[in-house]
Amino acid sequence: MNVSVRKFELKDVPYKVAWINDPENNRYLHYDLPLEIEKTELWYERTKDRTDRYDAVIEVDNVPVGLIGLLSIDEKSRKAEYYITIGDRDYLHQGVAVKATKLLLEVAFGELKLNKVFLFTECENHAAVRAYERIGFKREGVVEQDIFSKGRYIDRYIYGITRRKFYRQENTPVCKLGNICGNEVYMKREDLISFSFGGNKARKAKLFFEEIDLGQFDCVVTYGSSSSNHCRVVSNMAAARGMKCYIISPLEGAKSTYNSKLMDIFGAERITCPVEKVSETIAKTIQSLQENGRLPYFIPGGGHGNVGTQAYLDCYEEIRQFEKENGIWFDYIFFASGTGTTQAGLVCGQILNRDKRKIVGISIARKSPYGRDIVLESIREYLSEVEVPITEKTIDDATIFIDDYVETGYGASSEEIQICIMRIMTQYGIPLDTTYTGKAFAGMLSHIKQERLKGKTILFIHTGGTPLFFDALA
């Protein structure tokens, strides 16, 4: 079935009148019946040009089957109330409502630039509740005796979904690797995020570009080395929007990689400078663009900041959802810790949910205390923004930062790491890389042995970097 949504037209009035007057359809609706053709035509003429509502028709294979839309569109708060009716009962329970709702939400969040869509549904309407929750609406409360209809007071649930939540429905898969070193090991495949080889930088960049899309920006400036997954993803997202991307890169990390080749393909302009002049070069680049009438958006290196932290708090919620659905619990979560916000987001998720587990960041470049302090700073900054009172001891205890496996620094490898990468590729068909995930996975295995962990359930987060896997083969 081809499900589509289009604006309501005068020719749709007879459909609306027939559907709403059907007693079965009107079970959970609250119109003053009966609807009449002439009055409904007058309603259409009065409302067709209004900007505070969006009325549409659901079609299946070009045949009208129902009504859907948005009411009370609030341009200041960027929110609206959702409604839907499947009028042709032959199309009930076939997924039409779910598909149509997702299409309407694309209009709400994409075309109308709303931030939130909410709805009310009767507590007894169990089928609707299941559908809304499957789409991603979150139950925010119950309004007791909210309306009087058909001789009684009715309780209703209120549901809501934000723009941010809607565009984050792509939960990455978790696969079981099996028994490794006496522990059950799983892997969350962030590398399978469906854009530009995925990875944690894709998850973060999606949130940054939500802000970019809402603004008037016409170019992007960011920072990173030639090996940077972040710069590869950002330059790709910018190119997809027809925007120019400017990448400030340290001369010390200017070697050719598959990531840097992709940046070139995406038309990014890479500006190299000594590492000690990076901040100065970023400021000069932004100033020059502004003086030439451009509107640049700056994304910190690695997606640092609260936006990047939020991305991995979201990821933590996905992990908790996976655990709930599969009846398991991860005692440990390991991953590559780089610029710090991946670890900060996961730790914030753990703290806010009061979960008792160990979240272990394997540093791929930075030593303590510097590397750990950056993670701590990101955690404190995020928690202060959400105004949650958390003790310093709670934050410190939750932040496990292992710097024993950085080798000689960022991008440095070893024979042990390379053997680990080939083993994982051969046995599971999963590519790791020497800069990030291969180093972290090898570090995790060494840490498990060193701590003599046995009988634990462990999750490794594959934070991406697939193009760099091929650099190791060159």
N, C-alpha and C positions, 0 to 999 in steps of 0.2 A: 504493500500500500504506500502511495505517495501522499504523505500528510503535509499540508501547507496552511498558512495563515495569511489572510488578506484583510484590508480595511472593509468595514461594514458599508454596504451601499443601499440605495433606495430599493433596489430589486430584492433585497434580502428581508424586507419587512414581512412578507407572508410567511417565510420560514420561521422568523422569530415568533410571530403570533401563534403559529401552530405548535411550535415546540414548547413555549411557555404555558400554553393552555392545556397541554397534556398533563393529566393528574399525576402520572408516574414521574415525569420530569420535574414537576413542581413540588415534589415531596420535600425537598430541602431548599426550595426557593421561597421567596417572600414577596412576590408581586401581588398587587391588587388585581384580582381576576374578575371577569375575563379581560384579556388584552384584546384591543380592537384594531383593525387595519388603519382606519383614518387617524385615530389618536396616536398610533405608533409611527405613522408617516409624519405627523406633526412633530413628534419627539425627535425623529431623525433630522428634520429641517432645523430644529432648534439647537441640536447638539453636534451636527456634523463638522462644524468648524471650531469647536471648542478645543482649547489646548489642555484642559484639566482632565480629559478622559481620552481613552483610546479604545474604540469599539471595533471588533474584528469578527471574522467568520472563519471557522475551521472547515477545510475542504479535504476530502480523501479522493484522490484521482479526479480532481476538479469538480467533485460533487459536494455541495454544502451539507455538513452533518452537525454543526453546532456553533455555539457562540463563545467568545473568549475576549477578555479585554482588561483594561486598567481604569480604575476610578480614582477620583480625588488626587490627581497628580499634583504633587507639591514641588514646585520648581526650586524653592529655597532649600528645603530639606532633602530634595531629590529622592522622594519615595512615592509609592502609589499602592492602591489596594487592587488585588487581582480577583477576577471572577471567571467562571467557566460553566458551560452547560453543553453536554452532548445531547443534542435534540433528537437525532435519528438513533433510536435505541438498538438498531442492528449493529452499531459501531461501538457499543459498550464492551468493556473488558477485552479490548483488542490492542491496547497500548496507544490508542489515538490521543487520549487526553494527555498522557505523559509527553508524547512527541510534540503535540501542539503547545503545551505549556513551556517546553524548552525553547520552542521557536518564539513564543511571546516574550520570554525572558531575554532572548537575544535582542529583540526590539527594545525592551525596557532598559537593558544595561548598555547595549551598543548604540542604537539609534537615538534613544531619548536620554541617555547618559544618567539614568537613575542610579542611586546607590543602594536602595532597598525596595523590595516588593513584599507586601504582607497580605494575609488573607484571614478570613474568619470561616470556620466550618463547624457545623453542629457536632457535638461530642458523639452522637449516635451514628454519624455518617462514617462508618468504619472503612468502607471502600475508598472514600476520598482521603481519609487520613493516611492509609497505606500508600496511596499514589503520591501524595504530597511529600511524604517522608522519603520515598524512593527517588523523587526528583532532587531532593536536597533541602527542602524547607525544614526549618527547625521549630519545634513546638516551644513557644515562649510563655505560655500560660493558659489558664482557663478563665473565662469571664462567666460567672454564674448568673443565671436568669438574665441573660443579656438582651433578649428580645422576646416580645409577646407575639405568638403566631399560632393560628388555628386553635385558639382557646387555652393556650398554656404558655408558661415561661420556659425558655429554652437556653440551656448552657451551650456556650460555644468555645472552641479552642481558637487561639490566635497563633498563626504560624508566620515565620518570616524567613527571607533569604536575602543576603547581601550580594552585591556585585562581586565582591572578592570571593565569597564562598561559591557562587555559581561557576565562576571560571576556574575553580579548583576541584572539579569533580574527578579529575584523572588520577585516581589513586594508583601508585606504582605497585607492581606485583611483588610478592614475597615468595621466594622459592626455598625449598629445603635442600641443603647440600648433604645433610646426613651426619654421621658420627665422625667428628674430627677431634683427635686428642682426648677422647673420652667424653665429649660434650656434643649435644645436638645443635648443629649450626645452621642458621638460616641466612638468607641474603635478601635485602630489600633493593630492588633494581631501579634506582633513580636514573640509571643510564638509559632506561627505556621510556623516559618522558618523551612524548612524541614531537620534539622539535630540536633540530640541529644536534643530534646525537645525545640529547638529554643531559642528565646530570644535575647536581645541586645548583649549579649556576643557572640552569634553565628554569628551575623552580623559583629561584630568586628573581631572575630577570623578568619573568612574567608579571610579578608584582610591581616592579619598577615601571614596566611599560604600561601597566594599568594607569599609573599616575601620568605618564607621558601622554597617553591617549586622551586623557581628560583635559590636558592643558593645550597651550598654543605653541609647543616646542617644535622646532624644525630640524634639530640635529642633536646628537648625543656625544658627550665627551666622557671617557673613562680611562682607567689605568690598568696595566698588566704587562707581563712578559710575553714573549713569543710562544711560550708553552701554555698560556692562560686559557683555561676552559671558559672563564668568565668573558674574556674579550672575544673569543670565537662566537659565543652565544649572543652577546650584546650586538656585535656587528651584524650578525645574521638577522636578529629581530629588527634592527634599524633598517637594513636593506629591504626586508619584507614590507616595510612601510614607506619605502622610497626616501628614507632619511639618511643623511651622511653621518658616519661615525668616525670620531677622532680618538685614536688610542695613543696615550702617552706610555712609552716603553723605556725601561732602563737599558742603556747600552750593554750592561753586564749580562742581560738575558736576551740578547738579540739574535740568537742562532735561529736557523730555519727549522721549522717543525711543521707537521701536518696541520696543527691549529693555526699557525701563522699563514700558511698557504690558503687556508679557508678564509681567514680575515681579508687577504688580498682579493680572493674571488668575490667576497661580499662588498668590495669597494671601500673598505675602511682605509683611512689615512693614518699610518703609523708614524708617530713623531718620537724619535729616540733622543735620549739625553742621559748624562751621568745620573746615577741613582740619587745623589745628593741634591740634584736640581729638579727632581720630579715635581715637587709641590709648586715650585716657581714656574715650571713649564706648563703645568695644568692651569694655573692662574692666568698666565699670559695668553694661553690658547683660548680660554673662555672670554677674556677681555677683548681679544682681537675679533672673535666671532661676534660679540655684542656690538662692537664699534662698527662692524660691517652690516649691522641690521639683522643679525641672526638671533635666534632664541634657543640657546643650548641648554640641555638638561645634563647635569653631571651625575654620574653613577660612580660611587666610590669603588676602588679596586676590590674585586672579589664579591661585590654586592654587600659591602660592609654597612652597618647601621641597622636601625630598627626594622626596616623593610626586609632585609635579609634574615634577621632574627625571627620575624613573624613567619617567614616561609618555612622555617624548620620547627617552629611551634606547631604549625599546621601539619607538618610531616609526622611529628610526635603523635598528634591526634589520630592520624591514619594508622600508626603502629598500634595504638590502643584499640582502635576499631578492629584491626586484624586479630589482635589477641582475643577480644570479646567474641568475635564470630567463630574463631577456631579453637577456643577453649585452651589456650596456652598462655604462658607468661615468660617474657624474656628477662632472665636474670641480669644479663649484660647486653649493652648495645655498644658496638665498636664502629669507628669510622675514621676517615682522614680529617684531621683538624688543621686548617690552613689559616685563612684570615680571621676566623673566630666565630662568625655568626651562625654557622651550621651547628657548632657545639653549643653556642649560647641559646639558640632556639630550642634545641632538644632539652637542655638543662632547665630552661624556663618552663617547658611543658611538664617535665618531671616535678618541679617544685610546685607549680600551680595545681597539679593533680595529687600532690603528696604521695607519689609513688616511691616504693622502696626497691630500687634497683641501682645498678652501677652503669653510668654512662661514661664511656672511656674514649677520649679523643686521642688518637695517635698522631702526634705532630709530624708533619712532613717537611718542616723547614725550621721552625722557631724553637729555641730552647727556653726553658723556664729560667727566671721568673717572667721574662718579657712576654713570651708566647701565652702563658697562662693569664697574665695580667690583662692582655687584650681581650681574652674570652670573658674574664670577670667584669671588665668595664662594659662589655656589650650586654651582659646579663643585668647588671645594675641599671644601665640606661633604659633597657626595655621595661624592667619591673617598675621603675620610677614613672615611666610614661603611663602604665596601666594602673598606677597608684595602688599597688598591692604591697602591704607592709610585710617584708620578709627580712629576717635577721641576717646579718653578715655571716654568721656561722653556718646557717642553712645553705647559703650560696657557696661558701668556701668548701663545705663538706661534699656538695654535689658536683663540684668541678674537678674532674679527674683528667689531668693533662699529662700524657706520657711522652717524654722527649728523648727516650733512649734509642730511637730508631731513625733519627733524621739523617744519619750518615754524615756527610760533610755539608749538608744544606739542601736548599730547594733544587729539585731536579737531579740530585745526586742519587746514584743507584749502587747496587752491589750484586755479586753473584747470587747471594741468597735470595734477593728480591726477584731477580730474573728467573731463577729456578721456580720460585713460587708462582710467578705469572704464567709460565709455560705449563705448570702442573694444573692450575685452575682452568686454563684454556683447554687443555687436553682432556681433562676429566669431566668438566661441566660445560664447555663451550662458551665460557664467559670471559671476555677480555678485560684485563686490568692493565695498569700502566705504571711505569717506573717513577713518575713524579708524584702521583697521588695514591690511587687505590691499591696498586701493587705493594707499595711501601707500607701502607696501612694494614693490608691483609697479612703481610709477612710479620709486621710488628705485632699484630693481634696474636698470631700463632706463637711467637716468642713469649709474649706476655702470659698467655695461657699456660705454657710450660713452666715459666718462671714462677708463677703463682700457684702452680699445681692444681689448676681448676679441673674438677671432675664432676660429671653428672649435672652440668648446668645447661640451660637453654640459652643460646647466644644468637644475637642478630648482628650481622655486619651490614652496614649501609654502603652500597656501591654508589659513590657520589659522582661517577661519570669520568669521562676522559678518554673515550674510545679512540679518537684519532691518534692520541699519543701512544696507544698500544702499537701502532705500526711504526712509530719512530724507533721503538726498541728493536724492530726487525731489520732496520736499514743497516 
